């Protein structure tokens, strides 16, 4: 079992920045890939970013150039640095993890956090 806990969400004005943190615990050795997804009311969940232990990274077109995902292995922590935030970035952000990089990149995970809310005002 892997437990994931997100933090760092909040209210920010457009153009501002936030850094989300996902703290992993449990059988972390089973995890080879992690990702972030988001969901806004009335919208489908979408993959924001994904990262493998080997360093392969995927970013959604909508966030490329603004967001960065990183994995601090020694601390079992994954971050999502969000810069130049836009109102359309508003949503609940979820951290997820698994052992299949392809599945992670497509938004499928074995373990999920409960999410952290990000609200961007204009």
Backbone as CSV, one residue per row, in Angstrom:
resi,resn,N_x,N_y,N_z,CA_x,CA_y,CA_z,C_x,C_y,C_z
1,UNK,0.831,-1.189,0.000,0.000,0.000,0.000,0.870,1.245,0.000
2,UNK,0.464,2.220,-0.788,1.129,3.503,-0.861,0.121,4.584,-0.503
3,UNK,0.537,5.470,0.365,-0.307,6.593,0.742,0.262,7.871,0.144
4,UNK,-0.608,8.690,-0.391,-0.206,9.939,-1.006,-0.996,11.074,-0.382
5,UNK,-0.305,12.112,0.001,-0.940,13.264,0.611,-0.467,14.519,-0.095
6,UNK,-1.402,15.261,-0.661,-1.076,16.494,-1.365,-1.193,17.692,-0.429
7,UNK,-0.430,18.709,-0.736,-0.508,19.960,-0.004,-0.006,21.080,-0.902
8,UNK,-0.252,22.297,-0.497,0.271,23.441,-1.220,-0.734,24.205,-2.050
9,UNK,-1.946,23.709,-2.147,-2.949,24.413,-2.913,-3.400,25.677,-2.202
10,UNK,-4.136,26.489,-2.923,-4.625,27.722,-2.345,-5.194,28.640,-3.396
11,UNK,-5.422,29.861,-2.993,-5.954,30.893,-3.870,-4.828,31.808,-4.304
12,UNK,-4.724,32.023,-5.599,-3.668,32.860,-6.135,-4.211,33.661,-7.311
13,UNK,-3.670,34.835,-7.507,-4.068,35.652,-8.640,-3.403,35.174,-9.919
14,UNK,-4.046,35.447,-11.031,-3.464,35.095,-12.317,-2.065,35.681,-12.442
15,UNK,-1.167,34.864,-12.956,0.217,35.269,-13.077,1.075,34.856,-11.903
16,UNK,0.440,34.418,-10.842,1.162,33.992,-9.663,1.638,32.562,-9.757
17,UNK,2.232,32.095,-8.677,2.811,30.760,-8.641,2.387,30.007,-7.393
18,UNK,2.350,28.711,-7.519,2.132,27.807,-6.401,3.004,26.584,-6.597
19,UNK,3.396,25.974,-5.501,4.102,24.710,-5.568,3.329,23.669,-4.775
20,UNK,2.880,22.657,-5.470,2.175,21.567,-4.836,3.157,20.483,-4.422
21,UNK,2.861,19.851,-3.318,3.710,18.790,-2.803,2.892,17.523,-2.620
22,UNK,3.460,16.415,-3.025,2.866,15.110,-2.812,3.835,14.285,-1.988
23,UNK,3.443,13.956,-0.784,4.273,13.146,0.100,3.814,11.696,0.033
24,UNK,4.725,10.818,-0.316,4.420,9.399,-0.453,4.973,8.611,0.721
25,UNK,4.227,7.620,1.146,4.673,6.741,2.219,4.139,5.343,1.964
26,UNK,4.662,4.376,2.699,4.264,2.997,2.503,5.239,2.272,1.596
27,UNK,4.717,1.465,0.699,5.540,0.663,-0.208,5.976,1.479,-1.413
28,UNK,6.734,2.509,-1.137,7.147,3.437,-2.184,8.054,2.762,-3.210
29,UNK,8.763,1.719,-2.798,9.658,1.021,-3.721,8.912,0.411,-4.897
30,UNK,7.622,0.197,-4.750,6.816,-0.358,-5.837,6.461,0.687,-6.884
31,UNK,6.657,1.942,-6.549,6.273,3.030,-7.424,7.399,3.363,-8.388
32,UNK,7.102,3.369,-9.660,8.095,3.722,-10.671,7.714,4.974,-11.440
33,UNK,6.502,5.430,-11.267,6.058,6.620,-11.967,5.009,7.331,-11.134
34,UNK,4.997,8.634,-11.238,4.026,9.428,-10.504,3.516,10.538,-11.399
35,UNK,2.366,11.044,-11.044,1.794,12.091,-11.860,0.874,13.002,-11.083
36,UNK,0.488,14.051,-11.745,-0.495,14.991,-11.237,-1.611,15.123,-12.258
37,UNK,-2.823,15.101,-11.783,-3.972,15.373,-12.621,-4.831,16.417,-11.938
38,UNK,-5.764,16.984,-12.668,-6.635,17.991,-12.091,-8.045,17.827,-12.634
39,UNK,-8.982,18.339,-11.880,-10.364,18.283,-12.289,-11.091,19.526,-11.805
40,UNK,-11.745,20.186,-12.725,-12.561,21.343,-12.410,-14.023,20.937,-12.450
41,UNK,-14.886,21.638,-11.723,-16.309,21.301,-11.742,-16.869,21.282,-13.158
42,UNK,-17.570,20.213,-13.489,-18.163,20.091,-14.803,-17.214,19.661,-15.900
43,UNK,-15.974,19.398,-15.554,-14.993,18.989,-16.546,-14.429,17.616,-16.210
44,UNK,-13.889,16.975,-17.217,-13.243,15.692,-17.012,-11.883,15.880,-16.364
45,UNK,-11.461,14.856,-15.664,-10.134,14.890,-15.098,-9.112,14.834,-16.219
46,UNK,-8.070,15.623,-16.113,-7.042,15.647,-17.131,-5.663,15.505,-16.509
47,UNK,-4.795,14.851,-17.237,-3.421,14.688,-16.796,-2.686,16.009,-16.970
48,UNK,-1.992,16.411,-15.940,-1.212,17.632,-15.976,0.253,17.327,-16.238
49,UNK,0.798,16.392,-15.475,2.212,16.071,-15.587,2.460,14.666,-15.082
50,UNK,3.473,14.023,-15.627,3.862,12.687,-15.202,5.371,12.569,-15.261
51,UNK,5.904,11.751,-14.381,7.350,11.605,-14.272,7.687,10.194,-13.824
52,UNK,8.698,9.597,-14.460,9.183,8.285,-14.061,10.446,8.428,-13.230
53,UNK,10.802,7.350,-12.540,12.034,7.362,-11.761,13.250,7.601,-12.639
54,UNK,13.185,7.191,-13.890,14.304,7.370,-14.806,14.395,8.790,-15.349
55,UNK,13.396,9.601,-15.047,13.450,10.989,-15.448,12.649,11.366,-16.672
56,UNK,11.924,10.423,-17.252,11.081,10.748,-18.392,9.879,11.551,-17.918
57,UNK,9.629,12.650,-18.568,8.590,13.571,-18.137,7.604,13.862,-19.251
58,UNK,6.352,13.941,-18.897,5.301,14.347,-19.812,4.544,15.511,-19.193
59,UNK,4.249,16.493,-19.998,3.473,17.640,-19.563,2.331,17.874,-20.534
60,UNK,1.200,18.245,-20.000,0.079,18.593,-20.852,0.421,19.832,-21.668
61,UNK,-0.095,19.889,-22.878,0.176,21.039,-23.729,-0.221,22.352,-23.061
62,UNK,-1.289,22.304,-22.291,-1.815,23.509,-21.684,-0.921,24.077,-20.583
63,UNK,-0.012,23.258,-20.062,0.836,23.714,-18.964,2.311,23.719,-19.322
64,UNK,2.641,23.216,-20.478,4.040,23.154,-20.891,4.636,24.557,-20.944
65,UNK,5.808,24.697,-20.342,6.447,25.994,-20.263,6.096,26.766,-19.016
66,UNK,5.078,26.313,-18.295,4.661,26.988,-17.073,4.793,26.104,-15.840
67,UNK,4.555,24.809,-16.010,4.595,23.867,-14.895,5.809,22.968,-15.010
68,UNK,6.305,22.529,-13.879,7.399,21.572,-13.827,7.120,20.546,-12.741
69,UNK,7.321,19.284,-13.065,7.173,18.218,-12.083,8.561,17.728,-11.695
70,UNK,8.749,17.457,-10.430,10.032,16.972,-9.952,9.815,15.933,-8.861
71,UNK,10.774,15.063,-8.696,10.698,13.955,-7.752,11.947,13.969,-6.886
72,UNK,11.769,14.208,-5.616,12.871,14.185,-4.676,12.867,12.802,-4.033
73,UNK,13.654,11.904,-4.590,13.601,10.505,-4.186,13.953,10.307,-2.715
74,UNK,14.939,11.032,-2.232,15.379,10.864,-0.851,14.289,11.207,0.143
75,UNK,13.353,12.026,-0.261,12.275,12.441,0.627,10.924,11.848,0.238
76,UNK,10.923,11.000,-0.781,9.677,10.410,-1.273,8.619,11.488,-1.522
77,UNK,9.058,12.524,-2.186,8.205,13.682,-2.402,8.226,14.086,-3.869
78,UNK,7.070,14.390,-4.386,6.933,14.894,-5.746,6.330,16.286,-5.684
79,UNK,6.883,17.182,-6.475,6.404,18.552,-6.506,5.849,18.894,-7.879
80,UNK,4.905,19.781,-7.875,4.421,20.383,-9.105,4.568,21.884,-8.942
81,UNK,5.565,22.434,-9.605,5.782,23.871,-9.576,4.936,24.500,-10.665
82,UNK,4.064,25.396,-10.283,3.135,26.020,-11.208,3.418,27.516,-11.252
83,UNK,3.843,27.978,-12.407,4.148,29.382,-12.605,3.201,29.989,-13.629
84,UNK,3.098,31.299,-13.583,2.229,32.016,-14.516,0.847,31.382,-14.579
85,UNK,0.255,31.211,-13.429,-1.041,30.546,-13.344,-2.129,31.343,-14.042
86,UNK,-3.050,30.605,-14.620,-4.168,31.179,-15.339,-5.475,30.717,-14.698
87,UNK,-6.552,31.470,-14.862,-7.835,31.036,-14.295,-8.234,29.633,-14.728
88,UNK,-7.898,29.242,-15.938,-8.250,27.915,-16.407,-7.459,26.805,-15.723
89,UNK,-6.470,27.164,-14.929,-5.751,26.178,-14.135,-6.506,25.806,-12.870
90,UNK,-7.568,26.510,-12.582,-8.354,26.242,-11.386,-8.898,24.825,-11.393
91,UNK,-8.800,24.167,-10.260,-9.312,22.819,-10.132,-8.723,22.137,-8.920
92,UNK,-9.160,20.927,-8.710,-8.590,20.138,-7.639,-7.488,19.268,-8.237
93,UNK,-6.326,19.356,-7.654,-5.161,18.665,-8.168,-4.892,17.408,-7.356
94,UNK,-4.723,16.312,-8.066,-4.514,15.013,-7.444,-3.152,14.450,-7.806
95,UNK,-2.496,13.915,-6.834,-1.264,13.187,-7.031,-1.599,11.707,-7.177
96,UNK,-0.928,11.027,-8.083,-1.167,9.603,-8.237,0.131,8.887,-8.577
97,UNK,0.138,7.573,-8.369,1.360,6.798,-8.529,1.041,5.394,-9.013
98,UNK,2.051,4.757,-9.598,1.893,3.396,-10.067,3.207,2.803,-10.515
99,UNK,3.128,1.646,-11.114,4.307,0.932,-11.581,4.379,0.843,-13.100
100,UNK,3.455,1.471,-13.778,3.403,1.452,-15.233,3.461,2.885,-15.737
101,UNK,4.571,3.238,-16.338,4.760,4.611,-16.782,3.751,5.019,-17.841
102,UNK,3.406,4.096,-18.716,2.446,4.407,-19.763,1.073,4.697,-19.168
103,UNK,0.680,3.900,-18.197,-0.601,4.132,-17.542,-0.608,5.459,-16.798
104,UNK,0.479,5.765,-16.128,0.574,7.028,-15.411,0.434,8.190,-16.377
105,UNK,1.109,8.098,-17.504,1.053,9.168,-18.492,-0.352,9.364,-19.046
106,UNK,-1.144,8.309,-19.038,-2.508,8.379,-19.543,-3.526,8.676,-18.451
107,UNK,-3.054,8.914,-17.225,-3.943,9.286,-16.148,-4.426,8.149,-15.279
108,UNK,-3.870,6.967,-15.445,-4.256,5.812,-14.655,-3.217,5.558,-13.576
109,UNK,-3.661,5.363,-12.358,-2.753,5.119,-11.255,-3.285,4.074,-10.301
110,UNK,-2.362,3.451,-9.588,-2.737,2.466,-8.587,-3.062,3.116,-7.250
111,UNK,-2.481,4.269,-7.018,-2.657,4.966,-5.754,-2.961,6.427,-6.021
112,UNK,-3.843,6.970,-5.213,-4.277,8.353,-5.384,-4.351,9.078,-4.060
113,UNK,-4.011,10.353,-4.101,-4.239,11.207,-2.965,-5.641,11.771,-3.006
114,UNK,-5.978,12.545,-1.998,-7.313,13.121,-1.919,-7.421,14.484,-2.585
115,UNK,-6.310,15.017,-3.017,-6.326,16.247,-3.776,-6.113,17.494,-2.945
116,UNK,-5.749,18.549,-3.631,-5.608,19.861,-3.028,-6.159,20.886,-4.012
117,UNK,-6.912,21.825,-3.501,-7.612,22.773,-4.355,-6.707,23.916,-4.775
118,UNK,-6.756,24.233,-6.051,-6.057,25.384,-6.603,-7.090,26.288,-7.260
119,UNK,-7.133,27.517,-6.834,-8.056,28.485,-7.406,-7.276,29.700,-7.867
120,UNK,-7.428,30.024,-9.134,-6.720,31.150,-9.726,-7.733,32.216,-10.103
121,UNK,-7.594,33.369,-9.541,-8.501,34.475,-9.807,-7.914,35.394,-10.862
122,UNK,-8.776,36.057,-11.592,-8.345,36.968,-12.634,-8.338,38.408,-12.152
